[in-house]
Every structure is written in C-alpha cells, then in structure tokens.
Amino acid sequence: MATGSRRLLVFPVVRALFPGSFDPVTQGHQDVLRRAALLFDEVVVCVMFNANKTGRLPITERLDRLRAAAADLNNVTVDSHTGGLLVDYCRGAGIGVVVRGVRGGADLDHEMPMARMNHELSGIETLFIAADPDLAHISSTLVTAVGQRDQVPER
C-alpha cells in the first residue's frame, strides 16, 4: 500500500500453536517453546487431549507447569483444548502454524501424517523444530518412569 511517495509495509501477526500432552513438561518441551517464541509474534502452548495416552497429571497442573516454563516469554500464552480437532482450535484462534519438536526419525514418521492431514483439512502449516541433541533422549514417558522409580519406598 502506498502513501504518497513512501511505501508502507504491513505484515500480519504470525501466531503459532505448540500443542502436546505435556504430561509432564520436559526440558525438551521448554527448549522447543523458547525457540518457537523467537520465531513467531505469538505462540500458544496448548495442552491437548491424546486418546493414545493415559493422562498422569491433571490438566490444571500441566497448565501451571507450562505457565511457569513460559513466565519469561512475553509472547507466549498457555491454554488447553480437550475436545475437538487441533485444526478446529487453530481456526477459532486465528492460528496458521503448528510447531512440533522432533527428536529423531521415529518422531518425524509419527508427525508427518498428522501434518499432512492438518494441511489438507485447513491449510495449516507445520514447522518441525529439531531437538537439541543434549535433550533428544528425554521424553515425558521417560521422565515419568524415572519419577515413579524415585517414589518407590525402599524395603
């Protein structure tokens, strides 16, 4: 758009969604969130329902932990969506990009069909952020298993 002899460029605000079960929040999640916050104007980190996982922590606790992890990131908000599709949440929130962290080939193999389906359903793009090599071995399942082992009373 031109104003006299000057040209005014207007860039839309780019909002991204970082979805997951975050059960519990790991250092790997925090790393991906921080890196996504550098790339986008706004990032919504959102606890989503995953029918393939049994929730261990209540959603309220996961949200509290995510808020603590994002406390110093002024362009990050925390939310939850436990009913409906990810694309429905994105449409309602005006989000066009989904951020996913990947630790390796197995994660990518799991994520690609979902990324393609999200794009087919709504045009949403998925940005994959490679895990920090120092954190790539960490998963929520592993963190939970170690935590449970530490809680077993000694005989």
N, C-alpha and C positions, 0 to 999 in steps of 0.2 A: 504494500500500500504506500502510495507516495504522498508526501505533504510538501507542497512547493517544490523546491529543488532537493530536499532531503528525503531519504528513504527510511521509513520506519519499519523495522522488522519485529514481528510479533511471533513468539514461539509459544506453543501450548505447554501447559504444565504437564509433565510426564509423571504419571502415577504408576507404581508397580505394586504387585501383591507378592509377598513371600509367604506362601501357605505351608502348613505342616501340622503334624500332630503335636510336636514339641513336648514329648512325654518321656523324659524331661527335656528341657532346653540344654543343649550341649555347647561346648566351646566352638565346635564346628558351626552350629547354627548362628552363634554370636558373630563369628568371623564373616559368614556369608551376609548376615544382616548389615554389618558395618560396611562391607564392600559395596553392597547394593545401595546403601544410603549415600555413598559417594557418587553413584552413577545416575540417580534419579532425583527429581524435585521432591517427590513424596514416596514413601514406602509404607505400605500397610502390612504388618506382620500379623498373620491371622491363623488362629487355632482352628483347624478343620477336622471334621469327623472322618475317620478312616474305618470302614467296615471290616477291613482285614487286620486291624489292630485292636487289642483289648486295652482300653484306657486304664492306666495305673494311677495317675494323678488326676484329681478333679480339675475341670476346665478352669475354675477360678484360680487355682494355684498355678496352673500353667500361664494364665494371663498375667498374674502378679510377677512371676519369674521373667516373663518377656518384658514387662514394663521396667523391671529392674535392669535387664540387659540393655534396654534401649534408652535408659534415663539420660544419657549424654548425647543422644542423637535427636536433634530438634526437628528433623523432617520425617520421623518415624512415629506411626501410631500403632496401637495394638487393638485387635478385635478378634471376634470368634464368629464362626459360621458352621453350624452343625446340621443344618437342614438344606438340602438342595445342592445343585452343582456349583463348582468353582466358577464356571462361566456366568452363572446367574448372579453370583456375588459381584463379579467384576463388572458386569453390565450395570448393576444398580449403583455401584460406587464410581463409575467412570474410569475404570482401570483397564489399560490396554496391554500390559506386560505382566507376565508371571515370571518370577525369579525362582530358580531351583538350584540348590547346591548338589554337585555330583562328586562322589569320592572315587569313582572308577567306572570301568566298563559296565559292570552289573547295574549300577545306579542309572547310567545312561540308557541301557537297554530297557530298564523299567520305566523311565521317564519319557522316552521318545513317543511311544504310542499315545500317552496322555497329552503330550504337547501337540501332536498332530490332530487329535480329536478336538482339543480346545480351539485350535486354529480353524478347523472345519466348522465347528459349531458357531463360532463368534468372531473369528479373525484375530483373536488374542495371540500375541507372540510370546514365546518362552525364551528367556535368557538363562543359559546354564553357566553357573559360576563354579569353576574347578576348585575343589577343596584345597586348602593349604596342606602341603604334604606332611607337615608336622601334626596335623589334626585328622588326616584322612582315615585313620584307623578307628576313630571314635564314632559310635552310633548310640542312639537312645537305648537300644536293646542292651548293648554292652555296658553302658553307664548304669542301667537298672540292675543288671546281673551282678555287677561289682558292688553296688549299694546294698543289694539283698544279702550278699555274702558277708558284708561287714556287719549286718544286723543279726546274723545267726548267733545265738548265745553259745558260748563255749561250754564244753562238758567237763 
